[in-house]
């Protein structure tokens, strides 16, 4: 097996790994990305919901063909079908074709000088005094830094909790709103999570479900059974709701994105948080290589400074939500639907990327007091004392 000397080897060619590679290649470092699949972005497990502001923060301007839809609001359904509808055009939320989006990142990375080895499986890595040896299905590499961007499969080797099995279909139907996301809450059908419908256009949508201890495909079929639809594609897509791992860095070994569980504990969204992790990691590795000093701890500090408070809050929301029954959800919907100013509050305080603060501001003290009467939890107190 041939030996290739690189500054950095990254295992995983999705958003986190590709943005990290782009950052390093732009600074003229020798970087190779190992991608086990023969096509970038396949299978498309992420639904691609993100704000334009977040994309700008990642330094990405997607091709117009990559943006599938613009989302102008959301509809929330209680277990019994009560509806809360929110218009939020000011949040500038779009739906990306993740396969095309990841391929744009891939093209940018190789244009800047990164090497991306497709159909190449990461096997192992070993740290030595002066370098790290990385073994793949094709080559052996000697490098100074190794970045784990392999996603949920890598995370599950570190922890067995906080990963929910989920199912997603691409469907053709006409019963959803083409510019609003639908979220259906039912602790019997999707315990600890929800069913989602994200429109691609007037006739196509991404429909998914997740929950603790369920057969996700069977439950998604049950959700759809009385709704006229045609299934175009089925995808298994495990999601992460645990909150980030305790440590992102082990000397010259670094984990980013789903490998570090950098997804929101409430919605499992991770394009922005995982993408910024790739950028921060790439920038700190660049500083380390230029100074010949290990400065990668800067990456972890920057990420936690940016997302730590938000993720702590959303993790507490999750602990509260996990303990709710359907009767509690119905009462909460009653409180929220009876509030005439909720819509205005959300629009004024809205921030799609840091939604725990948005929710707290929108609820206000009167609604919070009423929610205390439904759920007695120390986690609620911690939320409002943050």
N, C-alpha and C positions, 0 to 999 in steps of 0.2 A: 504494500500500500504506500502510495506517495505521500510525502510530508510537505505541507504548504505552510509557510510562515506568514502570519497575519497579525495586525495590531489587535483586532477584535474579531471574535466569532460570535454571531447571534443565531440562536436556534429558534426559528419561528418567523414566518414571513407574513404576519398580519400587521395591523396598524402600528402597534407598539414597536415591534421589531423593525419595521420598514422606516418609521420616523427616526428611530435611533440610528439606523444605518445611514439614512440621508444626512443626518447631522454630522456624523463622523466622516462620511465621504466628502462632504462640502469643505471639511477642514483637512482634506488630503491624507486621511488615514486609510490604511489598508484594512478593509472590512468585508467579511463574507457572511451572508445570510444563508442558513440551511433551512430549506422548506420541503417538508416531506411529501406534499402533494405535487402533482405534475402541472397544476394550474393554480395561480394565485387567486385567493378569494373563494375557492371551491372546497367544500360546500359552504354556502352563505348562511351562517348560523345566527348572525346579528341582524336585527331589523333595520338598523341604520337611522334611528331617530336622533337628531342632534340639532342644536341651534346654530344659526349662521355665525353668531358671536364666538361660539366654541371653535368652529372651523377656522375662523380668522386667527384665534389664539394658537392654533396648531400650525399656522402658516400654510394653509391649504385653501385653494380656490378651486372647487370641483368643476369639472367640465359640465356643461348644461345637460348633457345626456346622462350624467351620473345622478342628478337630482330627479327623483321619481315623482315627488309631490311636495306641496307646501301645506303645512298643518295650521289651521286657524283656530283650533280649540279642542276641547275634549268633552266626552259624555261619560258619566259615571253611573253605573247601574247597581242597585242594592240587590240582595238575594231575591227579594220579591218583585223586582223590576222597577222600583222607584228610580227616577232619573234626576240627576243634577247635570246641567249643561253649562259649560264655561266657554266663553269666547276669549281668545287670547292672541289676536293677530300681532300684537306688539312684541311677542316673544320670538318671532322669526324662526320658527321650527320647520325643518325640512326632513324628508325621508330620502335616504341615500340608497342607491343600488350598491350594496357593499362589495360585490364582486368587482364592479367597475371602479369603485372608489379605491379599493386595495390595489387594483392594477394601475391606477394613476400614481399611487404612492410608490409602487414597484418601478414604474417607468422613471419617476423622479430620482429614485435612489440609484438606479443603474446609470442614468444620465450623469449623475454627480460622481460616479466612479465606483460605487459599491458592486460587489459580485453577489448574485443571488443564484444559489444552486438549487434548482427544483428537483423533485423526485429524489431528494437526498434526506435520509433519516438520521437524526441525531442518535448516537448510541451511548456515549459516555464522555466524561471529562475528568481529568486528574490534575490537581494543583501541585506544582513543583516550586522550588525556591525562586527561580527566575522566570517561569512561564507556566502556562496551562496547556495541557495536551487535550485536544478535543477529537474524539473519534466519531466519524460519520459512516454511513453505508458506502461512501465512495472514497473518502480521503481521511488522512490524519492531519490535524492542524496544530501548530504551535502558535500561541497567541499570548498577549499580555492581559486581556480581559475577556471573560466569557459572559454573555448575556442570555439569560433564559427568558424567552418570549413564547414559550410553547403552549401557554394557555392552561385550560382546566385540567388537561391530562397530567401536566406537571404539578399543578396545585394539589391534586388528589394524592400524590405521593408524599406530600407534606402534612396534609390534614384530611380527615374523613368526614368533616362536618361542613355545613353551609353551602352544599352544592345540591340543587334541585334538578331532577330530571324534567325536561320540558319538551313539548312537541310543538312544531310550527308547520302550518300548511300555507301554501299560496292558493287562494281560492278565487273563483269567478262567481260573483253574486251581485245583487242589487239592493240589499237591505241595510247597508251601512251608509254613513254620511261620507262623501268623498273627500272632505277636508277636515274631518275631526277624528281623533283617536277615541276608540271606545274601550273602557275598562269595566269588566264585570266582576263583582266581588261575591263570592259564595264559599264559605268555609267548608262546605261539604263537597263541593266539586273541585275547588282549587285551594285546599287548606294552606294558609300561610302565604298565599300569593293571589293571583287573579288570572282572568282570561282577558286577552287583549286583541283588538282588531285595529290594524294600522293600514289605512287605505293607500294603495299605490296610484290608483286613478278611479274613475267612476265605476269600473266593473271588476277591478282586481284589488285584493287586500292580503296582507300578512296576518294570519290568525294563529294565536298561540295560547298555550296554557302551561302552568307549572304549579307545583304544590308538593307538600311533604307526603311521601309514602303513597303516591298515586300512580296508576298506569296512565301516563300523560296522553298517549294516543287514544286510548279508550275514552277518557274523559273529554278529550277534544271532540271526538266523534259524537259523544252524548250532547255536548253543547250545541253542535251543529245539526243535530238530527231533525229538528223542526224548522230549520232555516234552509231554504232552497239554495243550493250551491253546487259548484263543480270543483273538485280538487285538482289543481294543476301540478303540485309538487308537495312531497312530505319530507320533513327534515327533523332529525333528533338534535336538540340543542340544549345541553345542560347549562344552567345558569348559576351564578355565584352570588350568595346573599350574606356571606359571613362577615363582610368587612375585611380590610387588608390584613395580611399576615404581620406578625410582630417584627420581622426583620427582612428588609429587602436586599441586604448586602452581606456577603461572607467573604471578606478580603477582596479578591479580584473577581469574584463571582457575583453576578447581579441578576435579580429577577424583576420583570416589569409586566404591566398589564394583568391579564387574567392569571398568570403564574404567581403574581403577588396578591391576587384577589382584590384588585383595585377597581371593583365595580360597586355601584350604589347598592347598599343593603335593602333598599326599598324596591327599586325597579330593576336592578341588575344591569342598568345601563353603564357602559364603560368606554365608549368611544373617546370622550373628552378626557376623562381621568387616566385612561390607559395610554392615550395618545400623548398627553403631557408627560407621563412617566417616561415614554420613549425619548421625547425631546430633552427632558431634564437629565436622563441617564446619559444620552449622547453628549450633551454639553459638559457634564462633569467628567466623563471619560476623556473627552478632548482636553480639558484642563489638566487632567492627570498625565496624559501622554506628553503634552507639551512641557510640563514642569518636571516630569520624571518623579512625581510625587503622587501617592494615592489620595485623590481628593473626591472619590466617588460618594463619600458620605454626604456631600453637598446635594446630590440627587435626592436622597431620602428626606433630608431636611426640607428641601424646596417643595417636594410633593406633600409632605405632612403639613407644612405651613399653608399650602393652598387648599388641601382637601380635608385635613384632619378634623376640624370642627364640624364640617358638613357631614362627614361620614360617621362621626360619633353621634350626631343627632339622628341621622337616618337609621343607625343601628338600634337606637333606643325606640324609634318609631316601629322598627321591626319587632322588637321584644313585646311591645304593647299589642301590635297587630296579631302576632302569633297566638295570643291568649284570648282574642275576641271570639265570640260565637256569633252566629247569624243574627240573633236577637239584638246583640250589641250594635252590629252594623246597621240594622234597621233604625235603631234609636239615633245613631250618629247621622244617618241620612236625613232623618226628620229634623234634627237640629240645623244641619247645613242647608237643607232645602227651604227652611222657614226664614232664612236670613236674606233679606232683600238686598243687602249691601255686599254680599259675598263676591259677586261678580266684579264690582268696582275695586274691592280690596285686592283681589288676585291680579287684576290688570295693573294696578298701581304698584304693587310690591313684587310683581312676577319676575322670576329668574329661573329659567328652565334648568340651568346647570347646577344651581344651588337651591333646590326646591324646598328644603326643610325650613329655611328662613322665610321663604314665600308663604308656606303653609301657616307658620306661626303668626306672621303678620296678618294674613288674611282672616284667621280665626278670631283674633281679638280676645280681650279678657273675658267678655260675657260668654262667648261660646266655649272658651277654655274652661270656665267655671262649670258650665253645664256638662261638659265632657268628663270632668272629674267625678261627677255623680254616676256616670255610666261605668267608668273603668277606674278602679283605685289601684294606682301603681306608683312605686318610687321612680320608675323610669319617666313618667310624666313630669314629676317634680324636677327631675334632672334636666329635662328638655327645656323647661321654662326658666331654669336657673343658669343656663349655658352662657 
